[in-house]
């Protein structure tokens, strides 16, 4: 029996695989640190890839 292989995941078309980014708010705080926020891709929820869901039908099963 051949080993099962994982189906390749598809890279998100909205973020092209770069799911989280750091955006500078401009300026620095009183300690000298750069103020940033993190934004996640809304299409893939910050994972970077889209999971393809397929419907598996068994032989003899009712759809």
DRENDOMAR-970784 format. One record per residue: residue number from 1; residue in one letter; chain; x, y, z of N, C-alpha, C in turn. Coordinates in steps of 0.1 Angstrom, whole numbers. Layout:
BEGIN
@n:NUM res:a chain:A n_east:X n_north:Y n_up:Z ca_east:X ca_north:Y ca_up:Z c_east:X c_north:Y c_up:Z
...
***
This chain:
BEGIN
@n:1 res:x chain:A n_east:8 n_north:-12 n_up:0 ca_east:0 ca_north:0 ca_up:0 c_east:9 c_north:12 c_up:0
@n:2 res:x chain:A n_east:6 n_north:22 n_up:-8 ca_east:14 ca_north:34 ca_up:-9 c_east:10 c_north:43 c_up:2
@n:3 res:x chain:A n_east:20 n_north:51 n_up:7 ca_east:17 ca_north:60 ca_up:18 c_east:8 c_north:72 c_up:13
@n:4 res:x chain:A n_east:0 n_north:76 n_up:22 ca_east:-9 ca_north:88 ca_up:19 c_east:-1 c_north:101 c_up:19
@n:5 res:x chain:A n_east:-3 n_north:109 n_up:9 ca_east:4 ca_north:122 ca_up:8 c_east:-6 c_north:133 c_up:11
@n:6 res:x chain:A n_east:-1 n_north:143 n_up:17 ca_east:-10 ca_north:154 ca_up:20 c_east:-12 c_north:162 c_up:7
@n:7 res:x chain:A n_east:-24 n_north:167 n_up:6 ca_east:-28 ca_north:176 ca_up:-5 c_east:-21 c_north:189 c_up:-3
@n:8 res:x chain:A n_east:-14 n_north:194 n_up:-13 ca_east:-7 ca_north:207 ca_up:-11 c_east:-17 c_north:218 c_up:-8
@n:9 res:x chain:A n_east:-13 n_north:227 n_up:1 ca_east:-21 ca_north:238 ca_up:5 c_east:-20 c_north:249 c_up:-5
@n:10 res:x chain:A n_east:-30 n_north:257 n_up:-7 ca_east:-29 ca_north:268 ca_up:-17 c_east:-26 c_north:281 c_up:-10
@n:11 res:x chain:A n_east:-17 n_north:289 n_up:-15 ca_east:-14 ca_north:301 ca_up:-9 c_east:-25 c_north:311 c_up:-11
@n:12 res:x chain:A n_east:-28 n_north:319 n_up:-1 ca_east:-39 ca_north:329 ca_up:-2 c_east:-37 c_north:339 c_up:-13
@n:13 res:x chain:A n_east:-47 n_north:341 n_up:-21 ca_east:-45 ca_north:350 ca_up:-32 c_east:-46 c_north:365 c_up:-27
@n:14 res:x chain:A n_east:-52 n_north:367 n_up:-16 ca_east:-54 ca_north:381 ca_up:-11 c_east:-41 c_north:387 c_up:-5
@n:15 res:x chain:A n_east:-33 n_north:378 n_up:2 ca_east:-21 ca_north:383 ca_up:8 c_east:-8 c_north:377 c_up:3
@n:16 res:x chain:A n_east:-10 n_north:368 n_up:-7 ca_east:1 ca_north:361 ca_up:-13 c_east:11 c_north:354 c_up:-4
@n:17 res:x chain:A n_east:5 n_north:349 n_up:7 ca_east:13 ca_north:342 ca_up:17 c_east:19 c_north:350 c_up:28
@n:18 res:x chain:A n_east:18 n_north:363 n_up:27 ca_east:23 ca_north:372 ca_up:38 c_east:11 c_north:376 c_up:46
@n:19 res:x chain:A n_east:7 n_north:368 n_up:56 ca_east:-6 ca_north:369 ca_up:63 c_east:-6 c_north:380 c_up:74
@n:20 res:x chain:A n_east:6 n_north:382 n_up:80 ca_east:6 ca_north:392 ca_up:91 c_east:17 c_north:403 c_up:87
@n:21 res:x chain:A n_east:13 n_north:415 n_up:90 ca_east:23 ca_north:426 ca_up:87 c_east:23 c_north:435 c_up:99
@n:22 res:x chain:A n_east:34 n_north:442 n_up:101 ca_east:35 ca_north:452 ca_up:111 c_east:34 c_north:466 c_up:105
@n:23 res:x chain:A n_east:26 n_north:474 n_up:110 ca_east:24 ca_north:488 ca_up:104 c_east:28 c_north:498 c_up:114
@n:24 res:x chain:A n_east:37 n_north:507 n_up:110 ca_east:41 ca_north:517 ca_up:119 c_east:31 c_north:528 c_up:120
@n:25 res:x chain:A n_east:29 n_north:533 n_up:132 ca_east:19 ca_north:544 ca_up:135 c_east:26 c_north:558 c_up:133
@n:26 res:x chain:A n_east:38 n_north:558 n_up:131 ca_east:45 ca_north:571 ca_up:130 c_east:49 c_north:576 c_up:144
@n:27 res:x chain:A n_east:62 n_north:579 n_up:145 ca_east:67 ca_north:584 ca_up:158 c_east:71 c_north:573 c_up:167
@n:28 res:x chain:A n_east:76 n_north:577 n_up:178 ca_east:81 ca_north:568 ca_up:188 c_east:75 c_north:571 c_up:202
@n:29 res:x chain:A n_east:75 n_north:561 n_up:211 ca_east:70 ca_north:564 ca_up:224 c_east:81 c_north:570 c_up:233
@n:30 res:x chain:A n_east:78 n_north:572 n_up:245 ca_east:88 ca_north:580 ca_up:254 c_east:101 c_north:572 c_up:257
@n:31 res:x chain:A n_east:100 n_north:558 n_up:254 ca_east:112 ca_north:550 ca_up:256 c_east:120 c_north:549 c_up:243
@n:32 res:x chain:A n_east:116 n_north:554 n_up:232 ca_east:123 ca_north:554 ca_up:220 c_east:119 c_north:542 c_up:211
@n:33 res:x chain:A n_east:109 n_north:535 n_up:215 ca_east:105 ca_north:523 ca_up:207 c_east:95 c_north:528 c_up:196
@n:34 res:x chain:A n_east:97 n_north:522 n_up:184 ca_east:88 ca_north:525 ca_up:173 c_east:74 c_north:519 c_up:176
@n:35 res:x chain:A n_east:64 n_north:527 n_up:174 ca_east:50 ca_north:522 ca_up:177 c_east:45 c_north:515 c_up:164
@n:36 res:x chain:A n_east:41 n_north:502 n_up:166 ca_east:36 ca_north:494 ca_up:155 c_east:23 c_north:487 c_up:159
@n:37 res:x chain:A n_east:15 n_north:483 n_up:150 ca_east:4 ca_north:475 ca_up:152 c_east:5 c_north:463 c_up:142
@n:38 res:x chain:A n_east:-1 n_north:452 n_up:145 ca_east:-1 ca_north:440 ca_up:137 c_east:-15 c_north:439 c_up:130
@n:39 res:x chain:A n_east:-14 n_north:436 n_up:117 ca_east:-27 ca_north:434 ca_up:109 c_east:-26 c_north:421 c_up:102
@n:40 res:x chain:A n_east:-37 n_north:413 n_up:104 ca_east:-38 ca_north:400 ca_up:98 c_east:-47 c_north:400 c_up:85
@n:41 res:x chain:A n_east:-44 n_north:392 n_up:76 ca_east:-53 ca_north:391 ca_up:64 c_east:-66 c_north:385 c_up:68
@n:42 res:x chain:A n_east:-77 n_north:392 n_up:63 ca_east:-90 ca_north:388 ca_up:67 c_east:-95 c_north:376 c_up:58
@n:43 res:x chain:A n_east:-89 n_north:373 n_up:47 ca_east:-93 ca_north:362 ca_up:38 c_east:-89 c_north:349 c_up:44
@n:44 res:x chain:A n_east:-76 n_north:348 n_up:49 ca_east:-71 ca_north:335 ca_up:54 c_east:-70 c_north:335 c_up:69
@n:45 res:x chain:A n_east:-74 n_north:346 n_up:76 ca_east:-73 ca_north:347 ca_up:91 c_east:-59 c_north:346 c_up:96
@n:46 res:x chain:A n_east:-50 n_north:352 n_up:88 ca_east:-36 ca_north:352 ca_up:93 c_east:-28 c_north:340 c_up:92
@n:47 res:x chain:A n_east:-32 n_north:330 n_up:84 ca_east:-25 ca_north:318 ca_up:83 c_east:-16 c_north:318 c_up:70
@n:48 res:x chain:A n_east:-19 n_north:325 n_up:60 ca_east:-11 ca_north:326 ca_up:48 c_east:-15 c_north:316 c_up:37
@n:49 res:x chain:A n_east:-24 n_north:307 n_up:40 ca_east:-28 ca_north:298 ca_up:30 c_east:-43 c_north:295 c_up:31
@n:50 res:x chain:A n_east:-49 n_north:291 n_up:21 ca_east:-64 ca_north:288 ca_up:21 c_east:-66 c_north:273 c_up:20
@n:51 res:x chain:A n_east:-73 n_north:267 n_up:29 ca_east:-76 ca_north:253 ca_up:29 c_east:-87 c_north:250 c_up:19
@n:52 res:x chain:A n_east:-85 n_north:241 n_up:10 ca_east:-95 ca_north:237 ca_up:1 c_east:-103 c_north:226 c_up:7
@n:53 res:x chain:A n_east:-116 n_north:228 n_up:8 ca_east:-125 ca_north:218 ca_up:13 c_east:-131 c_north:210 c_up:1
@n:54 res:x chain:A n_east:-130 n_north:197 n_up:2 ca_east:-136 ca_north:189 ca_up:-9 c_east:-146 c_north:180 c_up:-2
@n:55 res:x chain:A n_east:-156 n_north:177 n_up:-10 ca_east:-166 ca_north:168 ca_up:-5 c_east:-162 c_north:154 c_up:-9
@n:56 res:x chain:A n_east:-161 n_north:145 n_up:1 ca_east:-158 ca_north:131 ca_up:-2 c_east:-171 c_north:123 c_up:-2
@n:57 res:x chain:A n_east:-173 n_north:116 n_up:-13 ca_east:-185 ca_north:107 ca_up:-13 c_east:-180 c_north:93 c_up:-13
@n:58 res:x chain:A n_east:-186 n_north:85 n_up:-5 ca_east:-183 ca_north:71 ca_up:-5 c_east:-192 c_north:63 c_up:-15
@n:59 res:x chain:A n_east:-186 n_north:53 n_up:-19 ca_east:-194 ca_north:44 ca_up:-29 c_east:-206 c_north:38 c_up:-22
@n:60 res:x chain:A n_east:-218 n_north:40 n_up:-27 ca_east:-230 ca_north:35 ca_up:-22 c_east:-236 c_north:44 c_up:-11
@n:61 res:x chain:A n_east:-230 n_north:56 n_up:-8 ca_east:-236 ca_north:65 ca_up:2 c_east:-246 c_north:74 c_up:-5
@n:62 res:x chain:A n_east:-256 n_north:79 n_up:2 ca_east:-265 ca_north:88 ca_up:-3 c_east:-260 c_north:102 c_up:-2
@n:63 res:x chain:A n_east:-262 n_north:110 n_up:-12 ca_east:-257 ca_north:124 ca_up:-12 c_east:-267 c_north:133 c_up:-5
***
